[in-house]
Amino acid sequence: MLAKIFEKIVENHKGKAIGIFLGLAFGWFAITYGFFKALFVAFCIIIGYFIGRGIDERFDFRRAMDWLFRDRW
């Protein structure tokens, strides 16, 4: 019964459910390890997400690095 309720919530409110989970995880990290360590973990998760999304979408990392570190002078 409880599993069906969670399934309906996630199905109808996916973004809110993910946000609640991330907020809960960040709060737990902040209480357990301290605010700045939790902030560092959140930063690493965000960077990992963007790298993973780039891999999934076959993002051209070489071209991005060339653009980022191009000769500006």
Biopython code that builds the backbone (N, CA, C, O; Angstrom):
import numpy as np
from Bio.PDB.StructureBuilder import StructureBuilder

atoms = [
    (1, "MET", "N", (0.824, -1.189, 0.000)),
    (1, "MET", "CA", (0.000, 0.000, 0.000)),
    (1, "MET", "C", (0.872, 1.259, 0.000)),
    (1, "MET", "O", (0.646, 2.169, -0.797)),
    (2, "LEU", "N", (1.856, 1.312, 0.879)),
    (2, "LEU", "CA", (2.734, 2.470, 0.974)),
    (2, "LEU", "C", (3.569, 2.631, -0.300)),
    (2, "LEU", "O", (3.843, 3.750, -0.733)),
    (3, "ALA", "N", (3.968, 1.509, -0.891)),
    (3, "ALA", "CA", (4.741, 1.562, -2.135)),
    (3, "ALA", "C", (3.921, 2.178, -3.264)),
    (3, "ALA", "O", (4.458, 2.924, -4.082)),
    (4, "LYS", "N", (2.635, 1.875, -3.315)),
    (4, "LYS", "CA", (1.769, 2.446, -4.352)),
    (4, "LYS", "C", (1.609, 3.954, -4.164)),
    (4, "LYS", "O", (1.553, 4.704, -5.139)),
    (5, "ILE", "N", (1.536, 4.387, -2.921)),
    (5, "ILE", "CA", (1.430, 5.821, -2.646)),
    (5, "ILE", "C", (2.689, 6.538, -3.116)),
    (5, "ILE", "O", (2.608, 7.570, -3.782)),
    (6, "PHE", "N", (3.856, 5.991, -2.770)),
    (6, "PHE", "CA", (5.117, 6.592, -3.220)),
    (6, "PHE", "C", (5.215, 6.585, -4.746)),
    (6, "PHE", "O", (5.690, 7.549, -5.346)),
    (7, "GLU", "N", (4.766, 5.503, -5.367)),
    (7, "GLU", "CA", (4.798, 5.408, -6.828)),
    (7, "GLU", "C", (3.922, 6.488, -7.468)),
    (7, "GLU", "O", (4.321, 7.101, -8.458)),
    (8, "LYS", "N", (2.744, 6.721, -6.916)),
    (8, "LYS", "CA", (1.852, 7.768, -7.434)),
    (8, "LYS", "C", (2.464, 9.152, -7.251)),
    (8, "LYS", "O", (2.380, 9.992, -8.147)),
    (9, "ILE", "N", (3.079, 9.394, -6.094)),
    (9, "ILE", "CA", (3.703, 10.693, -5.830)),
    (9, "ILE", "C", (4.831, 10.937, -6.815)),
    (9, "ILE", "O", (4.909, 12.012, -7.409)),
    (10, "VAL", "N", (5.700, 9.967, -6.998)),
    (10, "VAL", "CA", (6.827, 10.123, -7.917)),
    (10, "VAL", "C", (6.326, 10.259, -9.357)),
    (10, "VAL", "O", (6.892, 11.020, -10.142)),
    (11, "GLU", "N", (5.290, 9.540, -9.699)),
    (11, "GLU", "CA", (4.742, 9.594, -11.052)),
    (11, "GLU", "C", (4.141, 10.964, -11.368)),
    (11, "GLU", "O", (4.321, 11.484, -12.469)),
    (12, "ASN", "N", (3.437, 11.540, -10.414)),
    (12, "ASN", "CA", (2.742, 12.803, -10.647)),
    (12, "ASN", "C", (3.561, 14.035, -10.296)),
    (12, "ASN", "O", (3.311, 15.118, -10.825)),
    (13, "HIS", "N", (4.539, 13.879, -9.406)),
    (13, "HIS", "CA", (5.328, 15.018, -8.924)),
    (13, "HIS", "C", (6.804, 14.655, -8.890)),
    (13, "HIS", "O", (7.438, 14.723, -7.838)),
    (14, "LYS", "N", (7.352, 14.269, -10.033)),
    (14, "LYS", "CA", (8.720, 13.771, -10.104)),
    (14, "LYS", "C", (9.742, 14.811, -9.644)),
    (14, "LYS", "O", (10.624, 14.495, -8.845)),
    (15, "GLY", "N", (9.636, 16.039, -10.136)),
    (15, "GLY", "CA", (10.590, 17.084, -9.773)),
    (15, "GLY", "C", (10.558, 17.409, -8.292)),
    (15, "GLY", "O", (11.603, 17.592, -7.666)),
    (16, "LYS", "N", (9.362, 17.480, -7.734)),
    (16, "LYS", "CA", (9.234, 17.766, -6.303)),
    (16, "LYS", "C", (9.809, 16.632, -5.460)),
    (16, "LYS", "O", (10.464, 16.871, -4.446)),
    (17, "ALA", "N", (9.559, 15.400, -5.888)),
    (17, "ALA", "CA", (10.065, 14.243, -5.147)),
    (17, "ALA", "C", (11.590, 14.204, -5.172)),
    (17, "ALA", "O", (12.224, 13.905, -4.160)),
    (18, "ILE", "N", (12.173, 14.506, -6.322)),
    (18, "ILE", "CA", (13.632, 14.534, -6.420)),
    (18, "ILE", "C", (14.191, 15.667, -5.561)),
    (18, "ILE", "O", (15.200, 15.491, -4.879)),
    (19, "GLY", "N", (13.539, 16.823, -5.594)),
    (19, "GLY", "CA", (13.972, 17.955, -4.776)),
    (19, "GLY", "C", (13.918, 17.652, -3.293)),
    (19, "GLY", "O", (14.825, 18.023, -2.548)),
    (20, "ILE", "N", (12.867, 16.983, -2.860)),
    (20, "ILE", "CA", (12.752, 16.602, -1.448)),
    (20, "ILE", "C", (13.857, 15.633, -1.075)),
    (20, "ILE", "O", (14.474, 15.771, -0.019)),
    (21, "PHE", "N", (14.113, 14.656, -1.930)),
    (21, "PHE", "CA", (15.169, 13.686, -1.650)),
    (21, "PHE", "C", (16.530, 14.364, -1.562)),
    (21, "PHE", "O", (17.309, 14.084, -0.651)),
    (22, "LEU", "N", (16.818, 15.262, -2.515)),
    (22, "LEU", "CA", (18.108, 15.964, -2.494)),
    (22, "LEU", "C", (18.236, 16.858, -1.264)),
    (22, "LEU", "O", (19.306, 16.938, -0.661)),
    (23, "GLY", "N", (17.149, 17.530, -0.892)),
    (23, "GLY", "CA", (17.165, 18.352, 0.317)),
    (23, "GLY", "C", (17.389, 17.521, 1.564)),
    (23, "GLY", "O", (18.128, 17.924, 2.462)),
    (24, "LEU", "N", (16.761, 16.379, 1.619)),
    (24, "LEU", "CA", (16.941, 15.481, 2.762)),
    (24, "LEU", "C", (18.379, 14.978, 2.836)),
    (24, "LEU", "O", (18.982, 14.943, 3.909)),
    (25, "ALA", "N", (18.923, 14.588, 1.681)),
    (25, "ALA", "CA", (20.309, 14.096, 1.650)),
    (25, "ALA", "C", (21.281, 15.194, 2.048)),
    (25, "ALA", "O", (22.213, 14.943, 2.813)),
    (26, "PHE", "N", (21.079, 16.427, 1.535)),
    (26, "PHE", "CA", (21.968, 17.530, 1.889)),
    (26, "PHE", "C", (21.861, 17.848, 3.378)),
    (26, "PHE", "O", (22.876, 18.089, 4.032)),
    (27, "GLY", "N", (20.656, 17.851, 3.914)),
    (27, "GLY", "CA", (20.476, 18.095, 5.351)),
    (27, "GLY", "C", (21.178, 17.051, 6.199)),
    (27, "GLY", "O", (21.798, 17.372, 7.214)),
    (28, "TRP", "N", (21.077, 15.801, 5.776)),
    (28, "TRP", "CA", (21.742, 14.731, 6.524)),
    (28, "TRP", "C", (23.256, 14.904, 6.488)),
    (28, "TRP", "O", (23.927, 14.749, 7.508)),
    (29, "PHE", "N", (23.797, 15.227, 5.301)),
    (29, "PHE", "CA", (25.233, 15.468, 5.190)),
    (29, "PHE", "C", (25.661, 16.659, 6.039)),
    (29, "PHE", "O", (26.699, 16.608, 6.698)),
    (30, "ALA", "N", (24.872, 17.725, 6.029)),
    (30, "ALA", "CA", (25.217, 18.925, 6.793)),
    (30, "ALA", "C", (25.224, 18.640, 8.291)),
    (30, "ALA", "O", (26.098, 19.128, 9.008)),
    (31, "ILE", "N", (24.268, 17.862, 8.765)),
    (31, "ILE", "CA", (24.218, 17.533, 10.186)),
    (31, "ILE", "C", (25.348, 16.587, 10.561)),
    (31, "ILE", "O", (25.974, 16.749, 11.608)),
    (32, "THR", "N", (25.609, 15.613, 9.720)),
    (32, "THR", "CA", (26.613, 14.592, 10.022)),
    (32, "THR", "C", (28.045, 15.106, 9.880)),
    (32, "THR", "O", (28.880, 14.862, 10.751)),
    (33, "TYR", "N", (28.332, 15.813, 8.792)),
    (33, "TYR", "CA", (29.709, 16.176, 8.479)),
    (33, "TYR", "C", (30.004, 17.660, 8.594)),
    (33, "TYR", "O", (31.173, 18.047, 8.599)),
    (34, "GLY", "N", (29.002, 18.488, 8.686)),
    (34, "GLY", "CA", (29.206, 19.929, 8.725)),
    (34, "GLY", "C", (28.779, 20.560, 7.410)),
    (34, "GLY", "O", (28.737, 19.899, 6.373)),
    (35, "PHE", "N", (28.465, 21.839, 7.469)),
    (35, "PHE", "CA", (27.888, 22.532, 6.322)),
    (35, "PHE", "C", (28.839, 22.577, 5.141)),
    (35, "PHE", "O", (28.431, 22.275, 4.019)),
    (36, "PHE", "N", (30.105, 22.948, 5.360)),
    (36, "PHE", "CA", (31.018, 23.129, 4.234)),
    (36, "PHE", "C", (31.408, 21.806, 3.582)),
    (36, "PHE", "O", (31.605, 21.753, 2.368)),
    (37, "LYS", "N", (31.520, 20.756, 4.357)),
    (37, "LYS", "CA", (31.776, 19.445, 3.760)),
    (37, "LYS", "C", (30.576, 18.975, 2.950)),
    (37, "LYS", "O", (30.733, 18.367, 1.891)),
    (38, "ALA", "N", (29.377, 19.258, 3.450)),
    (38, "ALA", "CA", (28.166, 18.906, 2.710)),
    (38, "ALA", "C", (28.076, 19.729, 1.428)),
    (38, "ALA", "O", (27.647, 19.220, 0.392)),
    (39, "LEU", "N", (28.473, 20.985, 1.491)),
    (39, "LEU", "CA", (28.477, 21.835, 0.305)),
    (39, "LEU", "C", (29.458, 21.301, -0.728)),
    (39, "LEU", "O", (29.169, 21.320, -1.925)),
    (40, "PHE", "N", (30.614, 20.826, -0.277)),
    (40, "PHE", "CA", (31.597, 20.241, -1.182)),
    (40, "PHE", "C", (31.038, 18.984, -1.846)),
    (40, "PHE", "O", (31.219, 18.788, -3.048)),
    (41, "VAL", "N", (30.368, 18.140, -1.085)),
    (41, "VAL", "CA", (29.770, 16.923, -1.645)),
    (41, "VAL", "C", (28.697, 17.294, -2.664)),
    (41, "VAL", "O", (28.619, 16.674, -3.725)),
    (42, "ALA", "N", (27.874, 18.288, -2.363)),
    (42, "ALA", "CA", (26.843, 18.734, -3.306)),
    (42, "ALA", "C", (27.488, 19.261, -4.585)),
    (42, "ALA", "O", (27.000, 18.987, -5.682)),
    (43, "PHE", "N", (28.577, 20.012, -4.456)),
    (43, "PHE", "CA", (29.286, 20.524, -5.620)),
    (43, "PHE", "C", (29.821, 19.376, -6.476)),
    (43, "PHE", "O", (29.713, 19.417, -7.702)),
    (44, "CYS", "N", (30.391, 18.361, -5.847)),
    (44, "CYS", "CA", (30.905, 17.199, -6.578)),
    (44, "CYS", "C", (29.778, 16.453, -7.291)),
    (44, "CYS", "O", (29.962, 15.978, -8.412)),
    (45, "ILE", "N", (28.626, 16.349, -6.653)),
    (45, "ILE", "CA", (27.484, 15.677, -7.272)),
    (45, "ILE", "C", (27.026, 16.448, -8.501)),
    (45, "ILE", "O", (26.718, 15.850, -9.532)),
    (46, "ILE", "N", (26.979, 17.772, -8.397)),
    (46, "ILE", "CA", (26.547, 18.599, -9.525)),
    (46, "ILE", "C", (27.519, 18.464, -10.695)),
    (46, "ILE", "O", (27.095, 18.313, -11.841)),
    (47, "ILE", "N", (28.816, 18.518, -10.411)),
    (47, "ILE", "CA", (29.824, 18.355, -11.464)),
    (47, "ILE", "C", (29.695, 16.969, -12.104)),
    (47, "ILE", "O", (29.756, 16.839, -13.327)),
    (48, "GLY", "N", (29.517, 15.947, -11.282)),
    (48, "GLY", "CA", (29.344, 14.593, -11.803)),
    (48, "GLY", "C", (28.105, 14.459, -12.670)),
    (48, "GLY", "O", (28.117, 13.751, -13.677)),
    (49, "TYR", "N", (27.036, 15.141, -12.277)),
    (49, "TYR", "CA", (25.809, 15.120, -13.076)),
    (49, "TYR", "C", (26.061, 15.715, -14.454)),
    (49, "TYR", "O", (25.669, 15.132, -15.465)),
    (50, "PHE", "N", (26.717, 16.878, -14.499)),
    (50, "PHE", "CA", (26.955, 17.520, -15.794)),
    (50, "PHE", "C", (27.891, 16.703, -16.672)),
    (50, "PHE", "O", (27.704, 16.650, -17.887)),
    (51, "ILE", "N", (28.885, 16.072, -16.082)),
    (51, "ILE", "CA", (29.774, 15.211, -16.866)),
    (51, "ILE", "C", (29.005, 14.000, -17.395)),
    (51, "ILE", "O", (29.142, 13.639, -18.563)),
    (52, "GLY", "N", (28.202, 13.379, -16.544)),
    (52, "GLY", "CA", (27.402, 12.233, -16.972)),
    (52, "GLY", "C", (26.393, 12.596, -18.037)),
    (52, "GLY", "O", (26.185, 11.832, -18.979)),
    (53, "ARG", "N", (25.760, 13.756, -17.904)),
    (53, "ARG", "CA", (24.809, 14.204, -18.923)),
    (53, "ARG", "C", (25.516, 14.442, -20.245)),
    (53, "ARG", "O", (24.982, 14.133, -21.311)),
    (54, "GLY", "N", (26.725, 14.993, -20.171)),
    (54, "GLY", "CA", (27.493, 15.214, -21.387)),
    (54, "GLY", "C", (27.865, 13.913, -22.071)),
    (54, "GLY", "O", (27.851, 13.827, -23.298)),
    (55, "ILE", "N", (28.196, 12.908, -21.288)),
    (55, "ILE", "CA", (28.524, 11.602, -21.857)),
    (55, "ILE", "C", (27.283, 10.978, -22.492)),
    (55, "ILE", "O", (27.361, 10.412, -23.582)),
    (56, "ASP", "N", (26.143, 11.078, -21.814)),
    (56, "ASP", "CA", (24.902, 10.526, -22.354)),
    (56, "ASP", "C", (24.499, 11.199, -23.659)),
    (56, "ASP", "O", (23.992, 10.540, -24.567)),
    (57, "GLU", "N", (24.720, 12.504, -23.759)),
    (57, "GLU", "CA", (24.323, 13.246, -24.953)),
    (57, "GLU", "C", (25.442, 13.315, -25.984)),
    (57, "GLU", "O", (25.324, 14.030, -26.979)),
    (58, "ARG", "N", (26.518, 12.583, -25.757)),
    (58, "ARG", "CA", (27.675, 12.540, -26.649)),
    (58, "ARG", "C", (28.227, 13.938, -26.910)),
    (58, "ARG", "O", (28.484, 14.334, -28.047)),
    (59, "PHE", "N", (28.397, 14.659, -25.818)),
    (59, "PHE", "CA", (28.940, 16.015, -25.858)),
    (59, "PHE", "C", (30.402, 15.961, -26.259)),
    (59, "PHE", "O", (31.131, 15.079, -25.804)),
    (60, "ASP", "N", (30.842, 16.877, -27.093)),
    (60, "ASP", "CA", (32.221, 16.911, -27.565)),
    (60, "ASP", "C", (33.092, 17.659, -26.553)),
    (60, "ASP", "O", (33.216, 18.882, -26.618)),
    (61, "PHE", "N", (33.695, 16.918, -25.621)),
    (61, "PHE", "CA", (34.510, 17.520, -24.563)),
    (61, "PHE", "C", (35.767, 18.181, -25.125)),
    (61, "PHE", "O", (36.211, 19.209, -24.615)),
    (62, "ARG", "N", (36.334, 17.597, -26.167)),
    (62, "ARG", "CA", (37.555, 18.158, -26.745)),
    (62, "ARG", "C", (37.291, 19.570, -27.280)),
    (62, "ARG", "O", (38.089, 20.479, -27.054)),
    (63, "ARG", "N", (36.185, 19.749, -27.978)),
    (63, "ARG", "CA", (35.843, 21.067, -28.509)),
    (63, "ARG", "C", (35.554, 22.059, -27.382)),
    (63, "ARG", "O", (35.907, 23.234, -27.481)),
    (64, "ALA", "N", (34.918, 21.589, -26.319)),
    (64, "ALA", "CA", (34.638, 22.458, -25.170)),
    (64, "ALA", "C", (35.935, 22.882, -24.479)),
    (64, "ALA", "O", (36.070, 24.036, -24.071)),
    (65, "MET", "N", (36.881, 21.965, -24.346)),
    (65, "MET", "CA", (38.170, 22.310, -23.726)),
    (65, "MET", "C", (38.958, 23.273, -24.611)),
    (65, "MET", "O", (39.619, 24.185, -24.113)),
    (66, "ASP", "N", (38.884, 23.063, -25.929)),
    (66, "ASP", "CA", (39.542, 23.998, -26.845)),
    (66, "ASP", "C", (38.948, 25.396, -26.711)),
    (66, "ASP", "O", (39.679, 26.387, -26.720)),
    (67, "TRP", "N", (37.626, 25.478, -26.587)),
    (67, "TRP", "CA", (36.977, 26.769, -26.442)),
    (67, "TRP", "C", (37.315, 27.404, -25.100)),
    (67, "TRP", "O", (37.556, 28.608, -25.020)),
    (68, "LEU", "N", (37.333, 26.586, -24.042)),
    (68, "LEU", "CA", (37.585, 27.102, -22.700)),
    (68, "LEU", "C", (39.010, 27.589, -22.533)),
    (68, "LEU", "O", (39.240, 28.613, -21.890)),
    (69, "PHE", "N", (39.980, 26.867, -23.106)),
    (69, "PHE", "CA", (41.384, 27.206, -22.930)),
    (69, "PHE", "C", (42.016, 27.752, -24.214)),
    (69, "PHE", "O", (43.207, 27.556, -24.456)),
    (70, "ARG", "N", (41.231, 28.422, -25.016)),
    (70, "ARG", "CA", (41.761, 28.973, -26.264)),
    (70, "ARG", "C", (42.733, 30.126, -25.970)),
    (70, "ARG", "O", (42.738, 30.703, -24.883)),
    (71, "ASP", "N", (43.529, 30.428, -26.954)),
    (71, "ASP", "CA", (44.502, 31.509, -26.807)),
    (71, "ASP", "C", (43.760, 32.836, -26.879)),
    (71, "ASP", "O", (43.285, 33.237, -27.942)),
    (72, "ARG", "N", (43.667, 33.507, -25.747)),
    (72, "ARG", "CA", (42.895, 34.742, -25.672)),
    (72, "ARG", "C", (43.756, 35.974, -25.904)),
    (72, "ARG", "O", (43.205, 37.070, -26.014)),
    (73, "TRP", "N", (45.041, 35.859, -25.981)),
    (73, "TRP", "CA", (45.897, 37.040, -26.099)),
    (73, "TRP", "C", (46.457, 37.093, -27.463)),
    (73, "TRP", "O", (47.212, 38.011, -27.786)),
]
sb = StructureBuilder()
sb.init_structure("model")
sb.init_model(0)
sb.init_chain("A")
sb.init_seg("    ")
for serial, (resi, resn, name, xyz) in enumerate(atoms, 1):
    if name == "N":
        sb.init_residue(resn, " ", resi, " ")
    sb.init_atom(name, np.array(xyz, "f"), 0.0, 1.0, " ", f" {name:<3s}", serial, name[0])
structure = sb.get_structure()
